[in-house]
Amino acid sequence: MNKTHGSPWDRGAADSYYMRSTRPHYVKEDGTHVKRDQMTQQEVDEYFAGYDYNEKYGDTKDAR
């Protein structure tokens, strides 16, 4: 699974970290934003895997 910056997994983990609701997306290396309706099922699954991982083992941004 690709966990590099901008990948579906990374964006899912970041959404959890910033306490945002799930909104599958990712950013290609060229900076192009890809929304859920343009993603493959595997990419959507990777997004949720990153989100779920951070929910279970990660951290959240300090709200102070």
C-alpha positions in Angstrom: 0.0 0.0 0.0 1.3 3.4 -1.0 1.6 5.6 2.1 3.5 8.5 0.6 2.4 12.1 1.0 -0.7 12.8 -1.0 -1.7 9.1 -1.5 -5.2 8.0 -0.6 -3.9 6.4 2.6 -2.1 9.6 3.6 -5.1 11.8 2.9 -7.3 9.4 4.9 -4.9 9.5 7.9 -4.7 13.3 7.6 -8.5 13.7 7.6 -8.6 11.7 10.8 -5.7 13.7 12.3 -7.5 17.0 11.7 -10.8 15.5 12.9 -12.5 15.9 9.5 -15.2 13.6 8.3 -14.4 11.0 5.7 -14.2 12.4 2.2 -12.1 10.1 0.0 -9.6 11.9 -2.2 -5.9 12.1 -2.9 -3.4 14.3 -4.7 -1.3 13.1 -7.6 2.4 13.8 -7.8 1.7 16.6 -10.3 -0.6 18.3 -7.7 -3.8 17.2 -9.4 -6.6 16.6 -6.8 -8.6 13.4 -7.4 -12.1 13.2 -5.9 -14.0 10.0 -4.9 -16.0 9.8 -8.2 -12.6 9.6 -10.0 -11.0 7.0 -7.7 -10.8 3.3 -8.1 -12.3 1.0 -5.4 -8.8 0.1 -4.3 -7.9 3.8 -3.9 -11.1 4.4 -1.8 -10.2 1.3 0.3 -6.7 2.7 0.9 -8.2 6.1 1.9 -10.4 4.4 4.5 -7.5 2.2 5.7 -5.4 5.3 6.4 -8.4 7.0 8.1 -9.1 3.9 10.3 -5.4 3.4 11.1 -5.1 6.9 12.5 -8.4 6.5 14.4 -7.0 3.4 16.1 -3.3 4.2 16.5 -2.8 7.8 15.6 -3.1 11.2 17.0 -5.3 14.3 16.5 -4.4 17.9 16.1 -4.5 19.8 19.4 -7.6 21.9 19.3 -6.2 24.6 21.5 
